Amino acid sequence: MGSAASRVRRLWFPDTRVEIRVSYEDGTDRISMLEHQGPHGFSPPLHIRRNEDKIFHVLEGEFRFLIGGNELPVGLRQTVIAPKGTPHACRVVSSAGARRLTVTVGEDFGPFVRSVGRPAEPDGLPDPSGPPTFEQPQALPSACLRHGIEIAGPPLA
């Protein structure tokens, strides 16, 4: 299997919690499934994945997705796909936060999360008042480049 760093399964990324349920290293088809827990209002920047589609399935709460210019409310047990090459982002809209699964095929997404994440405690979200580590803001642009991600705009408001 992979290195010790690749075996870390619970990460804070950046102020969300990610648990790597299935790593591309676990099987032969390079499938990854990551569970994301985020607080109300969390949104990654609008971005484009160059090498892989992303499937999102909501486990808890509600999100607003922007995929290829289309805004979609997505709630419990609903699934959407962001095809590779399509600008996309999401925002947690439920006041209690939300959880979703992200499924990809390939070696980009899990390693990207590991490269800018940090080991998480067994439960909960990181302290939002705590600053990110010095390495995180510095690591994001180069990590995106290495893992086939292009930042295409700001987080969703």
N, CA and C atoms as a LAMMPS dump frame, in Angstrom:
ITEM: TIMESTEP
0
ITEM: NUMBER OF ATOMS
471
ITEM: BOX BOUNDS ff ff ff
-5.0000000000000000e+02 5.0000000000000000e+02
-5.0000000000000000e+02 5.0000000000000000e+02
-5.0000000000000000e+02 5.0000000000000000e+02
ITEM: ATOMS id mol type element x y z
1 1 1 N 0.856 -1.183 0
2 1 2 C 0 0 0
3 1 3 C 0.888 1.227 0
4 2 1 N 0.345 2.419 0.203
5 2 2 C 1.08 3.664 0.106
6 2 3 C 1.921 3.971 1.322
7 3 1 N 2.475 5.183 1.33
8 3 2 C 3.311 5.649 2.426
9 3 3 C 2.466 5.892 3.669
10 4 1 N 3.149 6.186 4.776
11 4 2 C 2.429 6.48 6.024
12 4 3 C 1.492 7.665 5.84
13 5 1 N 1.937 8.694 5.091
14 5 2 C 1.079 9.868 4.861
15 5 3 C -0.167 9.48 4.079
16 6 1 N -0.038 8.544 3.145
17 6 2 C -1.208 8.169 2.351
18 6 3 C -2.201 7.349 3.161
19 7 1 N -1.784 6.799 4.292
20 7 2 C -2.699 6.011 5.114
21 7 3 C -3.513 6.865 6.089
22 8 1 N -3.182 8.161 6.217
23 8 2 C -3.984 9.044 7.059
24 8 3 C -5.362 9.139 6.435
25 9 1 N -6.393 8.82 7.211
26 9 2 C -7.749 8.752 6.66
27 9 3 C -8.651 9.891 7.129
28 10 1 N -8.334 10.573 8.243
29 10 2 C -9.154 11.686 8.749
30 10 3 C -8.343 12.97 8.667
31 11 1 N -8.895 13.958 7.938
32 11 2 C -8.161 15.202 7.724
33 11 3 C -9.068 16.403 7.925
34 12 1 N -8.475 17.507 8.376
35 12 2 C -9.127 18.796 8.359
36 12 3 C -8.644 19.481 7.088
37 13 1 N -9.593 19.939 6.285
38 13 2 C -9.277 20.396 4.934
39 13 3 C -10.214 21.504 4.53
40 14 1 N -9.902 22.736 4.522
41 14 2 C -9.124 23.458 5.51
42 14 3 C -9.907 23.595 6.802
43 15 1 N -11.191 24.059 6.722
44 15 2 C -11.987 24.112 7.953
45 15 3 C -13.17 23.148 7.855
46 16 1 N -12.97 22.083 7.086
47 16 2 C -13.939 20.992 6.999
48 16 3 C -13.258 19.721 7.491
49 17 1 N -14.049 18.693 7.624
50 17 2 C -13.514 17.388 8.02
51 17 3 C -13.702 16.443 6.828
52 18 1 N -12.637 15.757 6.447
53 18 2 C -12.696 14.798 5.356
54 18 3 C -12.237 13.45 5.89
55 19 1 N -13.032 12.437 5.603
56 19 2 C -12.624 11.073 5.931
57 19 3 C -12.526 10.304 4.625
58 20 1 N -11.34 9.763 4.372
59 20 2 C -11.133 8.975 3.161
60 20 3 C -11.68 7.586 3.432
61 21 1 N -12.866 7.318 2.881
62 21 2 C -13.534 6.023 3.074
63 21 3 C -12.922 4.959 2.185
64 22 1 N -12.628 5.317 0.93
65 22 2 C -11.961 4.421 -0.016
66 22 3 C -10.914 5.251 -0.74
67 23 1 N -9.674 4.8 -0.721
68 23 2 C -8.602 5.462 -1.449
69 23 3 C -8.403 4.763 -2.786
70 24 1 N -7.931 5.503 -3.77
71 24 2 C -7.62 4.891 -5.064
72 24 3 C -6.61 3.753 -4.892
73 25 1 N -5.867 3.763 -3.802
74 25 2 C -4.868 2.717 -3.536
75 25 3 C -5.483 1.419 -3.022
76 26 1 N -6.751 1.467 -2.594
77 26 2 C -7.371 0.31 -1.951
78 26 3 C -7.809 -0.775 -2.934
79 27 1 N -8.079 -0.433 -4.168
80 27 2 C -8.575 -1.406 -5.142
81 27 3 C -7.802 -1.306 -6.442
82 28 1 N -8.33 -1.919 -7.466
83 28 2 C -7.629 -1.94 -8.748
84 28 3 C -8.195 -0.951 -9.76
85 29 1 N -9.379 -0.403 -9.528
86 29 2 C -9.997 0.525 -10.483
87 29 3 C -9.762 1.989 -10.151
88 30 1 N -8.947 2.278 -9.129
89 30 2 C -8.56 3.638 -8.738
90 30 3 C -9.75 4.505 -8.339
91 31 1 N -10.746 3.895 -7.692
92 31 2 C -11.924 4.613 -7.208
93 31 3 C -11.613 5.185 -5.824
94 32 1 N -12.014 6.426 -5.614
95 32 2 C -11.9 7.064 -4.303
96 32 3 C -13.275 7.508 -3.848
97 33 1 N -13.524 7.392 -2.548
98 33 2 C -14.759 7.913 -1.966
99 33 3 C -14.38 8.626 -0.669
100 34 1 N -14.639 9.922 -0.633
101 34 2 C -14.314 10.739 0.523
102 34 3 C -15.596 11.305 1.111
103 35 1 N -15.68 11.303 2.44
104 35 2 C -16.815 11.905 3.128
105 35 3 C -16.387 13.274 3.642
106 36 1 N -17.188 14.296 3.323
107 36 2 C -16.896 15.671 3.716
108 36 3 C -17.965 16.149 4.688
109 37 1 N -17.536 16.768 5.77
110 37 2 C -18.435 17.418 6.722
111 37 3 C -18.03 18.877 6.786
112 38 1 N -19 19.762 6.551
113 38 2 C -18.678 21.181 6.551
114 38 3 C -19.674 21.996 7.341
115 39 1 N -19.229 23.118 7.877
116 39 2 C -20.121 24.004 8.624
117 39 3 C -20.973 24.846 7.675
118 40 1 N -22.029 25.425 8.214
119 40 2 C -22.87 26.345 7.447
120 40 3 C -21.997 27.404 6.782
121 41 1 N -22.244 27.642 5.497
122 41 2 C -21.532 28.693 4.779
123 41 3 C -20.244 28.259 4.107
124 42 1 N -19.754 27.053 4.399
125 42 2 C -18.482 26.647 3.79
126 42 3 C -18.65 26.492 2.282
127 43 1 N -17.67 26.981 1.529
128 43 2 C -17.63 26.811 0.084
129 43 3 C -16.181 26.819 -0.378
130 44 1 N -15.79 25.811 -1.145
131 44 2 C -14.476 25.899 -1.786
132 44 3 C -14.571 26.9 -2.943
133 45 1 N -13.453 27.351 -3.461
134 45 2 C -13.521 28.241 -4.623
135 45 3 C -14.075 27.492 -5.845
136 46 1 N -14.637 28.245 -6.756
137 46 2 C -15.042 27.674 -8.033
138 46 3 C -13.789 27.098 -8.68
139 47 1 N -13.867 25.858 -9.142
140 47 2 C -12.68 25.221 -9.698
141 47 3 C -13.045 24.239 -10.801
142 48 1 N -12.033 23.837 -11.546
143 48 2 C -12.193 22.905 -12.657
144 48 3 C -11.261 21.732 -12.428
145 49 1 N -11.795 20.528 -12.498
146 49 2 C -10.997 19.307 -12.424
147 49 3 C -10.691 18.903 -13.855
148 50 1 N -9.431 18.815 -14.201
149 50 2 C -9.023 18.508 -15.571
150 50 3 C -9.017 17.012 -15.887
151 51 1 N -8.848 16.161 -14.863
152 51 2 C -8.591 14.747 -15.129
153 51 3 C -9.661 13.771 -14.68
154 52 1 N -10.68 14.243 -13.957
155 52 2 C -11.661 13.285 -13.449
156 52 3 C -13.002 13.942 -13.177
157 53 1 N -14.074 13.172 -13.408
158 53 2 C -15.411 13.579 -12.994
159 53 3 C -15.482 13.489 -11.476
160 54 1 N -16.416 14.235 -10.878
161 54 2 C -16.686 14.12 -9.444
162 54 3 C -18.176 13.885 -9.254
163 55 1 N -18.497 12.868 -8.49
164 55 2 C -19.883 12.574 -8.129
165 55 3 C -20.062 12.98 -6.674
166 56 1 N -21.151 13.712 -6.388
167 56 2 C -21.454 14.156 -5.033
168 56 3 C -22.78 13.528 -4.611
169 57 1 N -22.802 12.973 -3.402
170 57 2 C -24.033 12.4 -2.854
171 57 3 C -24.217 12.951 -1.442
172 58 1 N -25.362 13.578 -1.186
173 58 2 C -25.602 14.246 0.094
174 58 3 C -26.098 13.243 1.13
175 59 1 N -25.391 13.191 2.265
176 59 2 C -25.731 12.313 3.385
177 59 3 C -26.557 13.017 4.447
178 60 1 N -26.344 14.32 4.577
179 60 2 C -26.989 15.089 5.643
180 60 3 C -26.953 16.566 5.271
181 61 1 N -28.058 17.265 5.504
182 61 2 C -28.091 18.701 5.263
183 61 3 C -28.395 19.045 3.812
184 62 1 N -28.09 20.301 3.478
185 62 2 C -28.381 20.817 2.141
186 62 3 C -27.209 21.636 1.62
187 63 1 N -27.025 21.54 0.321
188 63 2 C -25.984 22.271 -0.394
189 63 3 C -26.614 23.057 -1.53
190 64 1 N -25.889 24.053 -1.983
191 64 2 C -26.187 24.718 -3.244
192 64 3 C -24.958 24.489 -4.117
193 65 1 N -25.15 23.829 -5.242
194 65 2 C -24.063 23.561 -6.178
195 65 3 C -24.151 24.516 -7.354
196 66 1 N -23.013 24.878 -7.88
197 66 2 C -22.903 25.584 -9.144
198 66 3 C -22.054 24.682 -10.023
199 67 1 N -22.651 24.155 -11.083
200 67 2 C -21.952 23.231 -11.982
201 67 3 C -22.161 23.724 -13.404
202 68 1 N -21.078 24.155 -14.028
203 68 2 C -21.161 24.626 -15.397
204 68 3 C -22.134 25.766 -15.604
205 69 1 N -22.251 26.657 -14.629
206 69 2 C -23.15 27.797 -14.733
207 69 3 C -24.571 27.528 -14.262
208 70 1 N -24.893 26.279 -13.945
209 70 2 C -26.231 25.93 -13.448
210 70 3 C -26.218 25.828 -11.935
211 71 1 N -27.114 26.565 -11.287
212 71 2 C -27.228 26.519 -9.831
213 71 3 C -28.254 25.454 -9.451
214 72 1 N -27.866 24.562 -8.526
215 72 2 C -28.705 23.431 -8.149
216 72 3 C -28.809 23.304 -6.641
217 73 1 N -30.026 23.312 -6.071
218 73 2 C -30.162 22.949 -4.659
219 73 3 C -30.091 21.419 -4.572
220 74 1 N -29.271 20.912 -3.653
221 74 2 C -29.09 19.46 -3.537
222 74 3 C -29.214 19.093 -2.064
223 75 1 N -30.15 18.189 -1.772
224 75 2 C -30.426 17.807 -0.398
225 75 3 C -30.244 16.321 -0.157
226 76 1 N -30.723 15.897 0.977
227 76 2 C -30.58 14.536 1.479
228 76 3 C -30.867 13.483 0.41
229 77 1 N -29.921 12.564 0.256
230 77 2 C -30.002 11.423 -0.659
231 77 3 C -30.043 11.815 -2.131
232 78 1 N -29.673 13.044 -2.449
233 78 2 C -29.599 13.456 -3.848
234 78 3 C -28.151 13.388 -4.319
235 79 1 N -27.991 13.16 -5.625
236 79 2 C -26.678 12.965 -6.22
237 79 3 C -26.548 13.843 -7.456
238 80 1 N -25.374 14.466 -7.631
239 80 2 C -25.069 15.259 -8.827
240 80 3 C -23.66 14.917 -9.283
241 81 1 N -23.387 15.23 -10.543
242 81 2 C -22.049 14.999 -11.088
243 81 3 C -21.505 16.304 -11.656
244 82 1 N -20.214 16.506 -11.448
245 82 2 C -19.485 17.602 -12.082
246 82 3 C -18.517 16.945 -13.059
247 83 1 N -18.856 16.951 -14.356
248 83 2 C -17.963 16.325 -15.333
249 83 3 C -16.608 17.022 -15.384
250 84 1 N -15.565 16.253 -15.668
251 84 2 C -14.239 16.876 -15.768
252 84 3 C -14.282 17.996 -16.8
253 85 1 N -13.525 19.051 -16.525
254 85 2 C -13.492 20.208 -17.395
255 85 3 C -14.609 21.21 -17.152
256 86 1 N -15.482 20.947 -16.173
257 86 2 C -16.634 21.812 -15.893
258 86 3 C -16.387 22.606 -14.608
259 87 1 N -16.488 23.933 -14.647
260 87 2 C -16.345 24.71 -13.411
261 87 3 C -17.45 24.316 -12.419
262 88 1 N -17.057 24.144 -11.164
263 88 2 C -18.04 23.764 -10.149
264 88 3 C -17.579 24.194 -8.757
265 89 1 N -18.57 24.35 -7.881
266 89 2 C -18.353 24.643 -6.459
267 89 3 C -19.654 24.313 -5.749
268 90 1 N -19.591 24.261 -4.435
269 90 2 C -20.804 24.058 -3.642
270 90 3 C -20.699 24.902 -2.385
271 91 1 N -21.843 25.104 -1.757
272 91 2 C -21.903 25.86 -0.502
273 91 3 C -22.853 25.142 0.434
274 92 1 N -22.451 24.985 1.694
275 92 2 C -23.322 24.392 2.706
276 92 3 C -24.365 25.436 3.081
277 93 1 N -25.655 25.119 2.865
278 93 2 C -26.717 26.078 3.167
279 93 3 C -27.495 25.721 4.424
280 94 1 N -27.438 24.496 4.892
281 94 2 C -28.169 24.129 6.107
282 94 3 C -27.456 24.685 7.333
283 95 1 N -28.232 25.221 8.264
284 95 2 C -27.659 25.916 9.424
285 95 3 C -26.838 24.994 10.324
286 96 1 N -27.159 23.717 10.356
287 96 2 C -26.424 22.769 11.205
288 96 3 C -25.222 22.157 10.488
289 97 1 N -24.904 22.632 9.282
290 97 2 C -23.825 22.044 8.512
291 97 3 C -24.355 20.925 7.638
292 98 1 N -23.452 20.227 6.966
293 98 2 C -23.875 19.172 6.053
294 98 3 C -22.743 18.177 5.83
295 99 1 N -23.13 17.008 5.328
296 99 2 C -22.157 15.96 4.975
297 99 3 C -22.481 15.436 3.582
298 100 1 N -21.424 15.121 2.836
299 100 2 C -21.594 14.551 1.504
300 100 3 C -20.456 13.59 1.202
301 101 1 N -20.713 12.719 0.25
302 101 2 C -19.677 11.854 -0.287
303 101 3 C -19.21 12.443 -1.615
304 102 1 N -17.938 12.297 -1.896
305 102 2 C -17.379 12.646 -3.199
306 102 3 C -16.72 11.389 -3.736
307 103 1 N -17.112 10.999 -4.957
308 103 2 C -16.567 9.804 -5.591
309 103 3 C -15.835 10.231 -6.856
310 104 1 N -14.61 9.746 -7.008
311 104 2 C -13.808 10.031 -8.197
312 104 3 C -13.091 8.753 -8.622
313 105 1 N -12.567 8.78 -9.826
314 105 2 C -11.704 7.706 -10.312
315 105 3 C -10.4 8.367 -10.727
316 106 1 N -9.306 7.882 -10.218
317 106 2 C -8.011 8.443 -10.564
318 106 3 C -7.21 8.768 -9.322
319 107 1 N -6.061 9.322 -9.56
320 107 2 C -5.101 9.537 -8.482
321 107 3 C -4.931 11.003 -8.125
322 108 1 N -5.905 11.844 -8.454
323 108 2 C -5.746 13.272 -8.189
324 108 3 C -6.386 13.744 -6.893
325 109 1 N -7.643 13.406 -6.663
326 109 2 C -8.391 14.07 -5.595
327 109 3 C -7.919 13.695 -4.194
328 110 1 N -7.832 12.416 -3.883
329 110 2 C -7.376 12.002 -2.551
330 110 3 C -6.002 12.551 -2.205
331 111 1 N -5.018 12.394 -3.098
332 111 2 C -3.699 12.968 -2.815
333 111 3 C -3.717 14.492 -2.684
334 112 1 N -4.587 15.165 -3.437
335 112 2 C -4.704 16.618 -3.28
336 112 3 C -5.17 16.964 -1.871
337 113 1 N -6.226 16.289 -1.411
338 113 2 C -6.75 16.543 -0.065
339 113 3 C -5.664 16.282 0.978
340 114 1 N -4.938 15.191 0.814
341 114 2 C -3.856 14.88 1.766
342 114 3 C -2.751 15.921 1.729
343 115 1 N -2.47 16.473 0.554
344 115 2 C -1.34 17.4 0.44
345 115 3 C -1.601 18.743 1.119
346 116 1 N -2.862 19.164 1.222
347 116 2 C -3.146 20.447 1.871
348 116 3 C -3.931 20.293 3.171
349 117 1 N -4.313 19.063 3.511
350 117 2 C -5.015 18.815 4.769
351 117 3 C -4.041 18.58 5.908
352 118 1 N -4.608 18.401 7.081
353 118 2 C -3.79 18.058 8.25
354 118 3 C -4.562 17.027 9.065
355 119 1 N -3.872 16.147 9.791
356 119 2 C -4.578 15.092 10.532
357 119 3 C -5.643 15.668 11.454
358 120 1 N -6.808 15.022 11.477
359 120 2 C -7.951 15.492 12.268
360 120 3 C -8.12 14.65 13.511
361 121 1 N -8.797 15.235 14.475
362 121 2 C -9.205 14.509 15.674
363 121 3 C -10.291 13.503 15.287
364 122 1 N -10.606 12.551 16.171
365 122 2 C -11.595 11.532 15.83
366 122 3 C -12.975 12.069 15.469
367 123 1 N -13.404 13.182 16.07
368 123 2 C -14.737 13.707 15.791
369 123 3 C -14.691 15.215 15.62
370 124 1 N -15.71 15.74 14.961
371 124 2 C -15.909 17.179 14.9
372 124 3 C -15.127 17.882 13.821
373 125 1 N -15.333 19.193 13.792
374 125 2 C -14.679 20.075 12.835
375 125 3 C -13.523 20.8 13.508
376 126 1 N -12.584 21.323 12.719
377 126 2 C -11.499 22.101 13.321
378 126 3 C -12.033 23.373 13.945
379 127 1 N -11.312 23.909 14.888
380 127 2 C -11.688 25.156 15.545
381 127 3 C -11.617 26.282 14.512
382 128 1 N -12.756 26.915 14.183
383 128 2 C -12.74 27.943 13.148
384 128 3 C -11.965 29.195 13.534
385 129 1 N -11.711 29.38 14.841
386 129 2 C -10.966 30.568 15.255
387 129 3 C -9.462 30.354 15.151
388 130 1 N -9.05 29.115 14.993
389 130 2 C -7.624 28.833 14.879
390 130 3 C -7.116 29.13 13.481
391 131 1 N -5.939 29.705 13.373
392 131 2 C -5.408 30.026 12.047
393 131 3 C -4.962 28.752 11.326
394 132 1 N -4.995 28.755 9.994
395 132 2 C -4.421 27.615 9.281
396 132 3 C -2.919 27.594 9.5
397 133 1 N -2.326 26.458 9.282
398 133 2 C -0.872 26.392 9.406
399 133 3 C -0.247 27.248 8.317
400 134 1 N 0.971 27.665 8.514
401 134 2 C 1.678 28.499 7.547
402 134 3 C 1.753 27.809 6.192
403 135 1 N 1.934 26.507 6.204
404 135 2 C 2.126 25.767 4.969
405 135 3 C 0.866 25.733 4.105
406 136 1 N -0.324 25.766 4.693
407 136 2 C -1.549 25.6 3.91
408 136 3 C -1.729 26.652 2.816
409 137 1 N -1.742 27.953 3.13
410 137 2 C -1.932 28.923 2.044
411 137 3 C -0.826 28.851 1
412 138 1 N 0.374 28.552 1.436
413 138 2 C 1.496 28.455 0.506
414 138 3 C 1.385 27.217 -0.379
415 139 1 N 0.802 26.15 0.156
416 139 2 C 0.753 24.876 -0.554
417 139 3 C -0.38 24.788 -1.563
418 140 1 N -1.447 25.563 -1.396
419 140 2 C -2.639 25.389 -2.226
420 140 3 C -2.39 25.569 -3.724
421 141 1 N -1.796 26.669 -4.186
422 141 2 C -1.624 26.827 -5.64
423 141 3 C -0.789 25.711 -6.278
424 142 1 N 0.308 25.343 -5.656
425 142 2 C 1.143 24.291 -6.246
426 142 3 C 0.465 22.929 -6.153
427 143 1 N -0.289 22.68 -5.065
428 143 2 C -1.02 21.418 -4.944
429 143 3 C -2.097 21.33 -6.02
430 144 1 N -2.804 22.418 -6.268
431 144 2 C -3.817 22.43 -7.327
432 144 3 C -3.175 22.087 -8.669
433 145 1 N -2.096 22.734 -8.976
434 145 2 C -1.401 22.505 -10.242
435 145 3 C -0.97 21.043 -10.393
436 146 1 N -0.4 20.48 -9.33
437 146 2 C 0.066 19.082 -9.369
438 146 3 C -1.07 18.084 -9.533
439 147 1 N -2.271 18.447 -9.1
440 147 2 C -3.377 17.482 -9.076
441 147 3 C -4.501 17.824 -10.062
442 148 1 N -4.182 18.556 -11.113
443 148 2 C -5.134 18.787 -12.183
444 148 3 C -6.309 19.674 -11.83
445 149 1 N -6.096 20.655 -10.941
446 149 2 C -7.17 21.557 -10.526
447 149 3 C -6.82 22.98 -10.954
448 150 1 N -7.788 23.65 -11.539
449 150 2 C -7.637 25.048 -11.895
450 150 3 C -8.65 25.863 -11.093
451 151 1 N -8.189 26.833 -10.32
452 151 2 C -9.097 27.725 -9.595
453 151 3 C -9.7 28.67 -10.63
454 152 1 N -11.055 28.72 -10.681
455 152 2 C -11.749 29.481 -11.724
456 152 3 C -12.544 30.653 -11.156
457 153 1 N -12.577 30.809 -9.834
458 153 2 C -13.328 31.893 -9.239
459 153 3 C -13.378 31.778 -7.745
460 154 1 N -14.06 32.704 -7.09
461 154 2 C -14.138 32.693 -5.625
462 154 3 C -15.123 31.644 -5.121
463 155 1 N -15.11 31.397 -3.809
464 155 2 C -16.151 30.54 -3.204
465 155 3 C -17.539 31.125 -3.466
466 156 1 N -18.562 30.299 -3.35
467 156 2 C -19.937 30.757 -3.533
468 156 3 C -20.37 31.581 -2.33
469 157 1 N -21.019 32.677 -2.577
470 157 2 C -21.514 33.541 -1.501
471 157 3 C -22.926 33.157 -1.125
